[in-house]
Amino acid sequence: MQYTFYKYQGTGNDFVMIDNRNNLFPKNDTKLVARLCDRKFGIGADGLILLENDKDVDFRMVYYNSDGNESSMCGNGGRCLVAFAKMLGVIDDEANFIATDGLHYATVNDKGIVSLQMKDVNSVSIYEHYVFMDTGSPHHVEIVEGLDTFDVKKVGSSIRYSGLYGDKGSNVNFVSPVGENTFDVRTYERGVEDETLSCGTGVTAVAIAMNVTGKTNANEVTLNTQGGELKVSFKHEGDRFNDVFLTGPATFVFKGEIEW
Ligand SMILES: N[C@@H](CCC[C@H](N)C(=O)O)C(=O)O
């Protein structure tokens, strides 16, 4: 079978995009997805995303991690999918789409900046040394010293596989405050099982965690990831956050055909 694929990246979090409006993609073939995402034997990506038809909204998002398993929401992937939908002519400059965590609204401007509404966050668990919440995907957020040289893979993986999060595990974000409303972030991603250059649901969790713990009073927060800058804005009452928007670039990289 020959697949036409498109490669996109959002602040260095990279994805294989497939237009599956014809429903031809074998959605349960975990090995195929993992192989397409493999950086040596395949195209290479942190995840694979299918764009599918939906009768009620502009399109449906189906997200797989690079290990080949379908997973929960991907913020950067959602932003890239909106840019992909625009390129395909499925949408113009705004989108309503459905993903595993529910409905999303997004806008895209002519510079390729995509602003994606994330799900409301109605529950934040605050512990002495970390914060946990679900922003569409589960996220552990922890402030650390020496973020530049921090061993994100080693410590992230030990937290992800620790008893804290059971079999499902969690993504793990390490944070360093650099200004009143600005934070550096590095993320260990579940399903990639490594550090990625950026994680959209992760920086969303970081922005909310920094606000709820009083590290910032701002409701628009700048997050510097290894792959570039993202902004997260929100409204909140206590620890309930709504109108949460994740904003940043989503960029086409290349297109190709792969035989499998
Ligand atoms: N890179 C993503 C997060 C993808 C999901 C995550 N790996 C998981 O399985 O929880 C993002 O930008 O949000």
The ligand as a MOL file (V3000), in Angstrom:
LIG
                    3D

  0  0  0     0  0            999 V3000
M  V30 BEGIN CTAB
M  V30 COUNTS 13 12 0 0 0
M  V30 BEGIN ATOM
M  V30 1 N 2.9380 16.2360 22.2230 0
M  V30 2 C 1.6370 16.3080 22.7110 0
M  V30 3 C 1.1920 15.3630 23.7630 0
M  V30 4 C 0.9020 14.0060 23.1380 0
M  V30 5 C 0.2370 13.0320 24.0590 0
M  V30 6 C 1.1760 12.4340 25.0450 0
M  V30 7 N 2.3840 11.9130 24.5160 0
M  V30 8 C 0.4000 11.3580 25.8020 0
M  V30 9 O 0.2640 10.2220 25.3200 0
M  V30 10 O -0.1120 11.6850 26.8750 0
M  V30 11 C 1.1590 17.7180 22.9050 0
M  V30 12 O 1.6430 18.6200 22.2000 0
M  V30 13 O 0.2450 17.9410 23.6910 0
M  V30 END ATOM
M  V30 BEGIN BOND
M  V30 1 1 1 2
M  V30 2 1 2 3
M  V30 3 1 2 11
M  V30 4 1 3 4
M  V30 5 1 4 5
M  V30 6 1 5 6
M  V30 7 1 6 7
M  V30 8 1 6 8
M  V30 9 2 8 9
M  V30 10 1 8 10
M  V30 11 2 11 12
M  V30 12 1 11 13
M  V30 END BOND
M  V30 END CTAB
M  END
